[in-house]
């Protein structure tokens, strides 16, 4: 079960590895959409650290910018990934 939703003012400086809630906030997504994208393998794969999934911030940055694959970047990439969830 998740704690109360994170607010931007609650966030620390962005660590190199982000848990699901922080990674969702980093991308501007709600945690449920982030979880769906992760399950559909739309996002970069997480690393396992002490039994917890953590997403490398650098990999998320590369995903947003499109450095990891050709195609849309930034908010277009996020919007396209969310739109595919509805299919």
FIKOL-188715 format. One record per residue: x, y, z of N, C-alpha, C in turn; residue number from 1. Coordinates in Angstrom, 2 decimals. Each point is the difference from the previous one (the first is absolute). Last residue first. Layout:
# residues N
X	Y	Z	X	Y	Z	X	Y	Z	NUM
...
# end
This chain:
# residues 87
-5.21	0.82	-25.14	-0.29	-0.95	-1.08	-0.06	-1.41	0.51	87
1.22	3.87	2.60	-1.45	-0.06	-0.18	-0.40	-1.03	-1.06	86
4.57	1.13	0.98	-0.57	-0.78	1.12	-1.50	-0.19	-0.19	85
2.60	2.77	-2.93	0.07	-1.43	-0.33	-0.58	-0.87	1.10	84
0.41	4.68	0.70	-1.07	-0.29	-0.98	0.00	-1.48	-0.38	83
3.48	1.60	2.75	-1.26	-0.07	0.74	-1.15	-0.34	-0.94	82
4.19	0.70	-1.96	0.04	-1.21	0.82	-1.29	-0.17	0.79	81
0.56	3.96	-2.49	-0.18	-1.15	-0.88	-0.01	-1.30	0.78	80
0.97	3.99	2.34	-1.40	-0.03	-0.43	-0.28	-1.20	-0.90	79
4.46	0.75	1.32	-0.80	-0.40	1.15	-1.47	-0.11	-0.41	78
2.91	1.65	-3.22	0.31	-1.41	0.26	-0.83	-0.51	1.17	77
-0.27	4.55	-1.07	-0.63	-0.80	-1.05	0.23	-1.48	0.26	76
2.14	3.20	2.75	-1.39	-0.22	0.37	-0.75	-0.80	-1.06	75
5.01	-0.50	-0.76	-0.62	0.85	1.01	-1.44	-0.37	0.31	74
1.65	-1.73	-4.70	0.75	0.28	1.22	-0.86	0.80	0.97	73
-0.45	-3.66	-4.69	-0.37	1.20	0.75	0.83	0.16	1.27	72
2.46	-2.98	-3.49	-1.42	0.25	0.16	-0.26	1.24	0.81	71
4.22	-3.90	-0.05	-0.55	1.07	-0.84	-1.48	0.18	0.27	70
3.33	-1.66	3.91	-0.69	-0.54	-1.18	-0.50	1.16	-0.85	69
2.58	0.73	3.97	0.04	-1.46	0.04	-0.66	-0.64	-1.22	68
0.15	4.76	0.88	1.36	-0.47	-0.27	0.07	-1.52	-0.06	67
-3.80	3.16	0.98	0.01	-0.85	-1.18	1.39	-0.51	-0.35	66
-1.76	2.74	3.84	0.63	0.73	-1.11	0.03	-0.82	-1.29	65
-1.80	-1.88	4.02	-0.75	1.21	-0.31	0.57	0.68	-1.24	64
2.33	-3.70	1.65	-1.29	-0.43	-0.53	-0.82	1.21	-0.42	63
4.07	0.73	2.22	0.25	-0.47	-1.36	-1.31	-0.43	-0.66	62
-0.22	1.22	4.52	0.33	1.18	-0.81	0.22	-0.39	-1.46	61
-0.59	-3.45	3.08	-1.27	0.70	-0.21	0.22	1.24	-0.86	60
3.80	-2.33	1.32	-0.74	-0.80	-0.99	-1.36	0.64	-0.29	59
2.67	1.93	3.36	0.62	0.21	-1.31	-0.73	-0.78	-1.09	58
-1.26	-0.61	4.51	-0.44	1.30	-0.50	0.56	0.27	-1.39	57
-0.92	-4.93	1.97	1.08	0.98	-0.13	-0.53	1.29	-0.62	56
-2.94	-3.44	2.99	0.22	0.42	-1.38	1.14	1.00	-0.04	55
-1.54	-4.26	3.44	0.40	1.41	-0.08	0.30	0.32	-1.47	54
-2.26	-4.12	3.55	0.22	0.50	-1.35	0.30	1.49	0.05	53
1.12	-3.64	4.00	-0.95	1.02	-0.46	0.34	0.41	-1.43	52
2.63	-3.03	2.87	-1.31	-0.59	-0.19	-1.07	0.96	-0.50	51
4.58	1.34	0.57	-0.49	-0.46	1.31	-1.43	-0.53	-0.11	50
1.00	1.76	-4.31	0.89	0.47	1.06	-0.61	-0.37	1.33	49
-0.47	-0.66	-5.74	-0.41	-0.55	1.28	1.03	0.40	1.05	48
-1.66	2.54	-4.75	1.07	-0.76	0.65	-0.56	-0.53	1.30	47
-2.99	1.23	-4.59	0.54	0.42	1.29	1.21	-0.85	0.39	46
-1.65	1.27	-5.19	-0.10	-0.98	1.08	0.59	0.54	1.31	45
-2.36	3.24	-3.65	1.26	-0.71	0.16	-0.12	-0.99	1.16	44
-4.60	0.98	-2.24	1.04	0.80	0.66	1.31	-0.77	0.00	43
-3.98	-1.91	-1.67	0.12	1.24	-0.77	1.15	0.87	0.54	42
-2.04	-4.50	1.37	1.39	0.14	-0.47	0.17	1.21	-0.92	41
-3.90	-1.49	2.68	-0.06	-0.18	-1.46	1.38	0.14	-0.65	40
-0.52	0.72	4.67	-0.43	-1.38	-0.27	-0.04	-0.30	-1.49	39
0.97	4.43	1.36	1.09	-0.89	0.38	-0.36	-1.46	-0.30	38
-3.29	3.29	-0.65	1.05	0.14	-1.00	1.16	-0.95	0.30	37
-3.45	0.22	3.18	-0.47	-0.63	-1.24	1.06	0.08	-1.09	36
0.89	2.20	4.08	0.01	-1.45	0.18	-0.44	-0.71	-1.28	35
-0.29	4.69	0.06	1.40	-0.43	-0.02	0.08	-1.52	0.12	34
-4.21	1.95	0.48	0.44	0.03	-1.39	1.45	-0.45	-0.12	33
-1.70	0.39	4.35	-0.69	-1.08	-0.71	0.42	-0.05	-1.47	32
1.64	3.54	2.87	0.62	-1.30	0.22	-0.67	-1.15	-0.76	31
-0.12	4.89	-2.11	-0.50	-0.52	1.27	0.56	-1.42	0.14	30
2.83	3.74	-2.65	-1.07	-0.99	-0.13	-0.58	-0.34	1.36	29
3.97	2.77	-1.44	-1.26	0.73	0.00	-1.20	-0.91	-0.19	28
4.84	-1.07	0.49	-0.55	0.04	-1.36	-1.31	0.78	-0.09	27
2.13	-0.55	4.19	1.04	0.56	-0.87	-0.50	0.15	-1.43	26
-2.70	-2.22	3.19	0.00	1.45	0.21	1.01	0.67	-0.93	25
-0.03	-4.67	-0.01	-1.27	0.50	-0.54	-0.06	1.52	0.12	24
3.61	-2.10	2.01	0.14	-0.06	-1.45	-1.27	0.52	-0.68	23
-0.05	-0.48	4.67	0.84	1.13	-0.40	0.17	0.04	-1.51	22
-2.40	-3.63	1.76	-0.72	1.25	0.27	0.81	1.22	-0.43	21
2.02	-4.36	-0.42	-1.13	0.20	-0.91	-0.71	1.34	0.23	20
5.07	-0.05	1.43	-1.06	-0.97	0.21	-1.18	0.36	-0.90	19
5.12	1.41	-1.19	-1.30	0.44	0.50	-0.93	-1.19	0.20	18
5.60	1.61	-0.52	-0.95	-1.11	-0.14	-1.30	0.40	0.68	17
3.34	3.23	-0.07	0.35	-0.71	-1.23	-0.95	-1.15	-0.28	16
-1.86	4.23	2.80	1.08	-0.98	0.14	0.26	-0.70	-1.33	15
-2.09	5.04	1.09	-0.24	-1.27	-0.70	1.19	-0.93	0.16	14
-1.56	3.52	3.76	0.73	0.08	-1.26	-0.12	-1.37	-0.66	13
-3.93	0.23	2.95	1.39	0.39	0.26	0.66	0.34	-1.33	12
-5.40	0.47	1.08	1.07	-0.77	-0.63	1.37	0.51	0.41	11
-4.49	1.79	1.12	0.49	-1.05	0.89	1.26	-0.68	-0.53	10
-2.47	3.34	-2.44	0.69	0.65	1.11	0.55	-1.02	1.00	9
-2.63	-1.41	-3.72	1.32	0.45	-0.42	0.77	0.64	1.15	8
-3.48	-3.71	1.25	-0.11	1.34	-0.57	1.40	0.44	-0.39	7
-2.49	-5.11	0.81	1.11	0.94	0.14	-0.35	1.34	-0.63	6
-3.61	-3.56	2.22	0.68	0.41	-1.23	1.11	1.00	0.28	5
-1.20	-3.54	3.82	-0.68	1.13	-0.63	0.77	0.42	-1.25	4
1.11	-4.85	0.98	-0.22	1.09	0.94	-0.77	1.10	-0.72	3
-0.43	-5.19	-1.54	0.79	1.23	-0.12	-0.35	0.98	1.11	2
-0.11	-5.59	-0.20	-0.84	1.18	0.00	0.88	1.24	0.00	1
# end
